[in-house]
Amino acid sequence: MFEPTTWGEAASVFEVDDPKLKRVRVSLWKNLHFRKAVTRPMSLLRIEHRQFLL
């Protein structure tokens, strides 16, 4: 779901201006897990394209 107010802060964020794609932002969250899988941590990447960053 697109509810940014419910997201924790990303562990890291990288932005780059690509000649072809324009602005791209990559956010990384670490040590996340599903409620029923607490012992199975995972990382999550979110990649945003320029049209969503205007």
mmCIF file of the N, C-alpha and C atoms, coordinates in Angstrom:
data_MODEL
# 
_entry.id   MODEL 
# 
loop_
_atom_site.group_PDB 
_atom_site.id 
_atom_site.type_symbol 
_atom_site.label_atom_id 
_atom_site.label_alt_id 
_atom_site.label_comp_id 
_atom_site.label_asym_id 
_atom_site.label_entity_id 
_atom_site.label_seq_id 
_atom_site.pdbx_PDB_ins_code 
_atom_site.Cartn_x 
_atom_site.Cartn_y 
_atom_site.Cartn_z 
_atom_site.occupancy 
_atom_site.B_iso_or_equiv 
_atom_site.pdbx_formal_charge 
_atom_site.auth_seq_id 
_atom_site.auth_comp_id 
_atom_site.auth_asym_id 
_atom_site.auth_atom_id 
_atom_site.pdbx_PDB_model_num 
ATOM 1   N N  . MET A 1 1  ? 0.824  -1.188  0.000   1.00 0.00 ? 1  MET A N  1 
ATOM 2   C CA . MET A 1 1  ? 0.000  0.000   0.000   1.00 0.00 ? 1  MET A CA 1 
ATOM 3   C C  . MET A 1 1  ? 0.865  1.247   0.000   1.00 0.00 ? 1  MET A C  1 
ATOM 4   N N  . PHE A 1 2  ? 0.358  2.262   -0.592  1.00 0.00 ? 2  PHE A N  1 
ATOM 5   C CA . PHE A 1 2  ? 1.090  3.522   -0.655  1.00 0.00 ? 2  PHE A CA 1 
ATOM 6   C C  . PHE A 1 2  ? 0.685  4.404   0.519   1.00 0.00 ? 2  PHE A C  1 
ATOM 7   N N  . GLU A 1 3  ? 1.242  4.129   1.675   1.00 0.00 ? 3  GLU A N  1 
ATOM 8   C CA . GLU A 1 3  ? 0.994  4.904   2.894   1.00 0.00 ? 3  GLU A CA 1 
ATOM 9   C C  . GLU A 1 3  ? 2.328  5.320   3.499   1.00 0.00 ? 3  GLU A C  1 
ATOM 10  N N  . PRO A 1 4  ? 3.009  6.315   2.918   1.00 0.00 ? 4  PRO A N  1 
ATOM 11  C CA . PRO A 1 4  ? 4.334  6.705   3.402   1.00 0.00 ? 4  PRO A CA 1 
ATOM 12  C C  . PRO A 1 4  ? 4.385  7.020   4.895   1.00 0.00 ? 4  PRO A C  1 
ATOM 13  N N  . THR A 1 5  ? 3.295  7.445   5.497   1.00 0.00 ? 5  THR A N  1 
ATOM 14  C CA . THR A 1 5  ? 3.303  7.774   6.924   1.00 0.00 ? 5  THR A CA 1 
ATOM 15  C C  . THR A 1 5  ? 3.468  6.540   7.798   1.00 0.00 ? 5  THR A C  1 
ATOM 16  N N  . THR A 1 6  ? 3.272  5.347   7.243   1.00 0.00 ? 6  THR A N  1 
ATOM 17  C CA . THR A 1 6  ? 3.423  4.115   8.026   1.00 0.00 ? 6  THR A CA 1 
ATOM 18  C C  . THR A 1 6  ? 4.795  3.472   7.846   1.00 0.00 ? 6  THR A C  1 
ATOM 19  N N  . TRP A 1 7  ? 5.627  4.039   6.986   1.00 0.00 ? 7  TRP A N  1 
ATOM 20  C CA . TRP A 1 7  ? 6.947  3.464   6.724   1.00 0.00 ? 7  TRP A CA 1 
ATOM 21  C C  . TRP A 1 7  ? 7.950  3.983   7.734   1.00 0.00 ? 7  TRP A C  1 
ATOM 22  N N  . GLY A 1 8  ? 8.838  3.118   8.181   1.00 0.00 ? 8  GLY A N  1 
ATOM 23  C CA . GLY A 1 8  ? 9.965  3.571   8.982   1.00 0.00 ? 8  GLY A CA 1 
ATOM 24  C C  . GLY A 1 8  ? 10.968 4.271   8.071   1.00 0.00 ? 8  GLY A C  1 
ATOM 25  N N  . GLU A 1 9  ? 11.964 4.885   8.669   1.00 0.00 ? 9  GLU A N  1 
ATOM 26  C CA . GLU A 1 9  ? 12.980 5.569   7.875   1.00 0.00 ? 9  GLU A CA 1 
ATOM 27  C C  . GLU A 1 9  ? 13.887 4.544   7.188   1.00 0.00 ? 9  GLU A C  1 
ATOM 28  N N  . ALA A 1 10 ? 14.216 4.797   5.941   1.00 0.00 ? 10 ALA A N  1 
ATOM 29  C CA . ALA A 1 10 ? 15.085 3.894   5.180   1.00 0.00 ? 10 ALA A CA 1 
ATOM 30  C C  . ALA A 1 10 ? 16.490 3.898   5.771   1.00 0.00 ? 10 ALA A C  1 
ATOM 31  N N  . ALA A 1 11 ? 17.157 2.750   5.713   1.00 0.00 ? 11 ALA A N  1 
ATOM 32  C CA . ALA A 1 11 ? 18.543 2.638   6.188   1.00 0.00 ? 11 ALA A CA 1 
ATOM 33  C C  . ALA A 1 11 ? 19.481 3.451   5.299   1.00 0.00 ? 11 ALA A C  1 
ATOM 34  N N  . SER A 1 12 ? 19.175 3.513   4.019   1.00 0.00 ? 12 SER A N  1 
ATOM 35  C CA . SER A 1 12 ? 19.958 4.345   3.108   1.00 0.00 ? 12 SER A CA 1 
ATOM 36  C C  . SER A 1 12 ? 19.118 4.708   1.893   1.00 0.00 ? 12 SER A C  1 
ATOM 37  N N  . VAL A 1 13 ? 19.471 5.842   1.292   1.00 0.00 ? 13 VAL A N  1 
ATOM 38  C CA . VAL A 1 13 ? 18.780 6.345   0.105   1.00 0.00 ? 13 VAL A CA 1 
ATOM 39  C C  . VAL A 1 13 ? 19.846 6.837   -0.866  1.00 0.00 ? 13 VAL A C  1 
ATOM 40  N N  . PHE A 1 14 ? 19.689 6.452   -2.123  1.00 0.00 ? 14 PHE A N  1 
ATOM 41  C CA . PHE A 1 14 ? 20.629 6.848   -3.171  1.00 0.00 ? 14 PHE A CA 1 
ATOM 42  C C  . PHE A 1 14 ? 19.828 7.471   -4.305  1.00 0.00 ? 14 PHE A C  1 
ATOM 43  N N  . GLU A 1 15 ? 20.242 8.653   -4.767  1.00 0.00 ? 15 GLU A N  1 
ATOM 44  C CA . GLU A 1 15 ? 19.592 9.298   -5.905  1.00 0.00 ? 15 GLU A CA 1 
ATOM 45  C C  . GLU A 1 15 ? 20.624 9.536   -6.990  1.00 0.00 ? 15 GLU A C  1 
ATOM 46  N N  . VAL A 1 16 ? 20.198 9.357   -8.220  1.00 0.00 ? 16 VAL A N  1 
ATOM 47  C CA . VAL A 1 16 ? 21.096 9.561   -9.354  1.00 0.00 ? 16 VAL A CA 1 
ATOM 48  C C  . VAL A 1 16 ? 20.297 10.159  -10.513 1.00 0.00 ? 16 VAL A C  1 
ATOM 49  N N  . ASP A 1 17 ? 20.962 11.001  -11.291 1.00 0.00 ? 17 ASP A N  1 
ATOM 50  C CA . ASP A 1 17 ? 20.372 11.535  -12.517 1.00 0.00 ? 17 ASP A CA 1 
ATOM 51  C C  . ASP A 1 17 ? 20.957 10.755  -13.674 1.00 0.00 ? 17 ASP A C  1 
ATOM 52  N N  . ASP A 1 18 ? 20.140 9.905   -14.255 1.00 0.00 ? 18 ASP A N  1 
ATOM 53  C CA . ASP A 1 18 ? 20.555 9.080   -15.383 1.00 0.00 ? 18 ASP A CA 1 
ATOM 54  C C  . ASP A 1 18 ? 20.175 9.791   -16.675 1.00 0.00 ? 18 ASP A C  1 
ATOM 55  N N  . PRO A 1 19 ? 21.057 9.821   -17.685 1.00 0.00 ? 19 PRO A N  1 
ATOM 56  C CA . PRO A 1 19 ? 20.749 10.518  -18.937 1.00 0.00 ? 19 PRO A CA 1 
ATOM 57  C C  . PRO A 1 19 ? 19.486 9.991   -19.628 1.00 0.00 ? 19 PRO A C  1 
ATOM 58  N N  . LYS A 1 20 ? 19.236 8.709   -19.493 1.00 0.00 ? 20 LYS A N  1 
ATOM 59  C CA . LYS A 1 20 ? 18.077 8.121   -20.160 1.00 0.00 ? 20 LYS A CA 1 
ATOM 60  C C  . LYS A 1 20 ? 16.830 8.120   -19.269 1.00 0.00 ? 20 LYS A C  1 
ATOM 61  N N  . LEU A 1 21 ? 16.976 7.740   -18.014 1.00 0.00 ? 21 LEU A N  1 
ATOM 62  C CA . LEU A 1 21 ? 15.834 7.596   -17.109 1.00 0.00 ? 21 LEU A CA 1 
ATOM 63  C C  . LEU A 1 21 ? 15.505 8.853   -16.320 1.00 0.00 ? 21 LEU A C  1 
ATOM 64  N N  . LYS A 1 22 ? 16.370 9.835   -16.363 1.00 0.00 ? 22 LYS A N  1 
ATOM 65  C CA . LYS A 1 22 ? 16.277 11.064  -15.560 1.00 0.00 ? 22 LYS A CA 1 
ATOM 66  C C  . LYS A 1 22 ? 16.551 10.732  -14.103 1.00 0.00 ? 22 LYS A C  1 
ATOM 67  N N  . ARG A 1 23 ? 15.821 11.310  -13.162 1.00 0.00 ? 23 ARG A N  1 
ATOM 68  C CA . ARG A 1 23 ? 16.102 11.085  -11.734 1.00 0.00 ? 23 ARG A CA 1 
ATOM 69  C C  . ARG A 1 23 ? 15.536 9.746   -11.267 1.00 0.00 ? 23 ARG A C  1 
ATOM 70  N N  . VAL A 1 24 ? 16.395 9.005   -10.552 1.00 0.00 ? 24 VAL A N  1 
ATOM 71  C CA . VAL A 1 24 ? 16.010 7.708   -9.978  1.00 0.00 ? 24 VAL A CA 1 
ATOM 72  C C  . VAL A 1 24 ? 16.433 7.721   -8.510  1.00 0.00 ? 24 VAL A C  1 
ATOM 73  N N  . ARG A 1 25 ? 15.557 7.238   -7.635  1.00 0.00 ? 25 ARG A N  1 
ATOM 74  C CA . ARG A 1 25 ? 15.862 7.140   -6.205  1.00 0.00 ? 25 ARG A CA 1 
ATOM 75  C C  . ARG A 1 25 ? 15.693 5.688   -5.771  1.00 0.00 ? 25 ARG A C  1 
ATOM 76  N N  . VAL A 1 26 ? 16.702 5.172   -5.053  1.00 0.00 ? 26 VAL A N  1 
ATOM 77  C CA . VAL A 1 26 ? 16.670 3.814   -4.524  1.00 0.00 ? 26 VAL A CA 1 
ATOM 78  C C  . VAL A 1 26 ? 16.749 3.915   -2.998  1.00 0.00 ? 26 VAL A C  1 
ATOM 79  N N  . SER A 1 27 ? 15.754 3.359   -2.311  1.00 0.00 ? 27 SER A N  1 
ATOM 80  C CA . SER A 1 27 ? 15.720 3.361   -0.844  1.00 0.00 ? 27 SER A CA 1 
ATOM 81  C C  . SER A 1 27 ? 15.841 1.927   -0.357  1.00 0.00 ? 27 SER A C  1 
ATOM 82  N N  . LEU A 1 28 ? 16.560 1.742   0.760   1.00 0.00 ? 28 LEU A N  1 
ATOM 83  C CA . LEU A 1 28 ? 16.795 0.413   1.311   1.00 0.00 ? 28 LEU A CA 1 
ATOM 84  C C  . LEU A 1 28 ? 16.353 0.362   2.768   1.00 0.00 ? 28 LEU A C  1 
ATOM 85  N N  . TRP A 1 29 ? 15.545 -0.632  3.095   1.00 0.00 ? 29 TRP A N  1 
ATOM 86  C CA . TRP A 1 29 ? 15.172 -0.926  4.476   1.00 0.00 ? 29 TRP A CA 1 
ATOM 87  C C  . TRP A 1 29 ? 15.747 -2.296  4.806   1.00 0.00 ? 29 TRP A C  1 
ATOM 88  N N  . LYS A 1 30 ? 16.311 -2.438  6.000   1.00 0.00 ? 30 LYS A N  1 
ATOM 89  C CA . LYS A 1 30 ? 16.932 -3.699  6.413   1.00 0.00 ? 30 LYS A CA 1 
ATOM 90  C C  . LYS A 1 30 ? 16.206 -4.283  7.615   1.00 0.00 ? 30 LYS A C  1 
ATOM 91  N N  . ASN A 1 31 ? 16.380 -5.582  7.797   1.00 0.00 ? 31 ASN A N  1 
ATOM 92  C CA . ASN A 1 31 ? 15.851 -6.311  8.964   1.00 0.00 ? 31 ASN A CA 1 
ATOM 93  C C  . ASN A 1 31 ? 14.343 -6.185  9.135   1.00 0.00 ? 31 ASN A C  1 
ATOM 94  N N  . LEU A 1 32 ? 13.628 -6.233  8.020   1.00 0.00 ? 32 LEU A N  1 
ATOM 95  C CA . LEU A 1 32 ? 12.168 -6.283  8.072   1.00 0.00 ? 32 LEU A CA 1 
ATOM 96  C C  . LEU A 1 32 ? 11.738 -7.740  8.133   1.00 0.00 ? 32 LEU A C  1 
ATOM 97  N N  . HIS A 1 33 ? 10.490 -7.978  8.523   1.00 0.00 ? 33 HIS A N  1 
ATOM 98  C CA . HIS A 1 33 ? 9.968  -9.344  8.532   1.00 0.00 ? 33 HIS A CA 1 
ATOM 99  C C  . HIS A 1 33 ? 8.449  -9.308  8.512   1.00 0.00 ? 33 HIS A C  1 
ATOM 100 N N  . PHE A 1 34 ? 7.860  -10.399 8.074   1.00 0.00 ? 34 PHE A N  1 
ATOM 101 C CA . PHE A 1 34 ? 6.415  -10.547 8.143   1.00 0.00 ? 34 PHE A CA 1 
ATOM 102 C C  . PHE A 1 34 ? 6.034  -10.880 9.583   1.00 0.00 ? 34 PHE A C  1 
ATOM 103 N N  . ARG A 1 35 ? 4.837  -10.545 9.974   1.00 0.00 ? 35 ARG A N  1 
ATOM 104 C CA . ARG A 1 35 ? 4.400  -10.784 11.361  1.00 0.00 ? 35 ARG A CA 1 
ATOM 105 C C  . ARG A 1 35 ? 4.596  -12.226 11.816  1.00 0.00 ? 35 ARG A C  1 
ATOM 106 N N  . LYS A 1 36 ? 4.309  -13.156 10.932  1.00 0.00 ? 36 LYS A N  1 
ATOM 107 C CA . LYS A 1 36 ? 4.401  -14.570 11.307  1.00 0.00 ? 36 LYS A CA 1 
ATOM 108 C C  . LYS A 1 36 ? 5.752  -15.189 10.965  1.00 0.00 ? 36 LYS A C  1 
ATOM 109 N N  . ALA A 1 37 ? 6.724  -14.355 10.629  1.00 0.00 ? 37 ALA A N  1 
ATOM 110 C CA . ALA A 1 37 ? 8.049  -14.874 10.269  1.00 0.00 ? 37 ALA A CA 1 
ATOM 111 C C  . ALA A 1 37 ? 9.142  -13.996 10.889  1.00 0.00 ? 37 ALA A C  1 
ATOM 112 N N  . VAL A 1 38 ? 9.031  -13.772 12.166  1.00 0.00 ? 38 VAL A N  1 
ATOM 113 C CA . VAL A 1 38 ? 9.962  -12.882 12.875  1.00 0.00 ? 38 VAL A CA 1 
ATOM 114 C C  . VAL A 1 38 ? 11.409 -13.347 12.748  1.00 0.00 ? 38 VAL A C  1 
ATOM 115 N N  . THR A 1 39 ? 11.625 -14.637 12.635  1.00 0.00 ? 39 THR A N  1 
ATOM 116 C CA . THR A 1 39 ? 12.995 -15.161 12.551  1.00 0.00 ? 39 THR A CA 1 
ATOM 117 C C  . THR A 1 39 ? 13.544 -15.154 11.123  1.00 0.00 ? 39 THR A C  1 
ATOM 118 N N  . ARG A 1 40 ? 12.815 -14.597 10.188  1.00 0.00 ? 40 ARG A N  1 
ATOM 119 C CA . ARG A 1 40 ? 13.244 -14.544 8.780   1.00 0.00 ? 40 ARG A CA 1 
ATOM 120 C C  . ARG A 1 40 ? 13.387 -13.097 8.312   1.00 0.00 ? 40 ARG A C  1 
ATOM 121 N N  . PRO A 1 41 ? 14.453 -12.417 8.706   1.00 0.00 ? 41 PRO A N  1 
ATOM 122 C CA . PRO A 1 41 ? 14.618 -11.016 8.298   1.00 0.00 ? 41 PRO A CA 1 
ATOM 123 C C  . PRO A 1 41 ? 14.856 -10.896 6.794   1.00 0.00 ? 41 PRO A C  1 
ATOM 124 N N  . MET A 1 42 ? 14.459 -9.758  6.265   1.00 0.00 ? 42 MET A N  1 
ATOM 125 C CA . MET A 1 42 ? 14.663 -9.501  4.839   1.00 0.00 ? 42 MET A CA 1 
ATOM 126 C C  . MET A 1 42 ? 14.972 -8.020  4.634   1.00 0.00 ? 42 MET A C  1 
ATOM 127 N N  . SER A 1 43 ? 15.499 -7.719  3.491   1.00 0.00 ? 43 SER A N  1 
ATOM 128 C CA . SER A 1 43 ? 15.740 -6.339  3.088   1.00 0.00 ? 43 SER A CA 1 
ATOM 129 C C  . SER A 1 43 ? 14.734 -5.987  1.998   1.00 0.00 ? 43 SER A C  1 
ATOM 130 N N  . LEU A 1 44 ? 14.416 -4.712  1.919   1.00 0.00 ? 44 LEU A N  1 
ATOM 131 C CA . LEU A 1 44 ? 13.440 -4.244  0.941   1.00 0.00 ? 44 LEU A CA 1 
ATOM 132 C C  . LEU A 1 44 ? 14.037 -3.064  0.186   1.00 0.00 ? 44 LEU A C  1 
ATOM 133 N N  . LEU A 1 45 ? 13.985 -3.126  -1.143  1.00 0.00 ? 45 LEU A N  1 
ATOM 134 C CA . LEU A 1 45 ? 14.409 -2.016  -1.999  1.00 0.00 ? 45 LEU A CA 1 
ATOM 135 C C  . LEU A 1 45 ? 13.184 -1.374  -2.619  1.00 0.00 ? 45 LEU A C  1 
ATOM 136 N N  . ARG A 1 46 ? 13.184 -0.059  -2.648  1.00 0.00 ? 46 ARG A N  1 
ATOM 137 C CA . ARG A 1 46 ? 12.124 0.669   -3.337  1.00 0.00 ? 46 ARG A CA 1 
ATOM 138 C C  . ARG A 1 46 ? 12.801 1.544   -4.374  1.00 0.00 ? 46 ARG A C  1 
ATOM 139 N N  . ILE A 1 47 ? 12.424 1.379   -5.627  1.00 0.00 ? 47 ILE A N  1 
ATOM 140 C CA . ILE A 1 47 ? 13.022 2.121   -6.726  1.00 0.00 ? 47 ILE A CA 1 
ATOM 141 C C  . ILE A 1 47 ? 11.955 3.048   -7.306  1.00 0.00 ? 47 ILE A C  1 
ATOM 142 N N  . GLU A 1 48 ? 12.257 4.343   -7.286  1.00 0.00 ? 48 GLU A N  1 
ATOM 143 C CA . GLU A 1 48 ? 11.310 5.345   -7.786  1.00 0.00 ? 48 GLU A CA 1 
ATOM 144 C C  . GLU A 1 48 ? 11.889 6.015   -9.023  1.00 0.00 ? 48 GLU A C  1 
ATOM 145 N N  . HIS A 1 49 ? 11.037 6.180   -10.004 1.00 0.00 ? 49 HIS A N  1 
ATOM 146 C CA . HIS A 1 49 ? 11.413 6.817   -11.258 1.00 0.00 ? 49 HIS A CA 1 
ATOM 147 C C  . HIS A 1 49 ? 11.045 8.292   -11.205 1.00 0.00 ? 49 HIS A C  1 
ATOM 148 N N  . ARG A 1 50 ? 11.647 9.067   -12.021 1.00 0.00 ? 50 ARG A N  1 
ATOM 149 C CA . ARG A 1 50 ? 11.500 10.522  -12.057 1.00 0.00 ? 50 ARG A CA 1 
ATOM 150 C C  . ARG A 1 50 ? 10.056 11.009  -11.997 1.00 0.00 ? 50 ARG A C  1 
ATOM 151 N N  . GLN A 1 51 ? 9.125  10.368  -12.662 1.00 0.00 ? 51 GLN A N  1 
ATOM 152 C CA . GLN A 1 51 ? 7.755  10.856  -12.709 1.00 0.00 ? 51 GLN A CA 1 
ATOM 153 C C  . GLN A 1 51 ? 7.123  10.900  -11.312 1.00 0.00 ? 51 GLN A C  1 
ATOM 154 N N  . PHE A 1 52 ? 7.616  10.082  -10.379 1.00 0.00 ? 52 PHE A N  1 
ATOM 155 C CA . PHE A 1 52 ? 7.087  10.061  -9.034  1.00 0.00 ? 52 PHE A CA 1 
ATOM 156 C C  . PHE A 1 52 ? 7.862  10.993  -8.101  1.00 0.00 ? 52 PHE A C  1 
ATOM 157 N N  . LEU A 1 53 ? 8.952  11.575  -8.575  1.00 0.00 ? 53 LEU A N  1 
ATOM 158 C CA . LEU A 1 53 ? 9.798  12.415  -7.747  1.00 0.00 ? 53 LEU A CA 1 
ATOM 159 C C  . LEU A 1 53 ? 9.633  13.900  -8.029  1.00 0.00 ? 53 LEU A C  1 
ATOM 160 N N  . LEU A 1 54 ? 8.726  14.259  -8.902  1.00 0.00 ? 54 LEU A N  1 
ATOM 161 C CA . LEU A 1 54 ? 8.539  15.676  -9.253  1.00 0.00 ? 54 LEU A CA 1 
ATOM 162 C C  . LEU A 1 54 ? 7.795  16.412  -8.187  1.00 0.00 ? 54 LEU A C  1 
# 
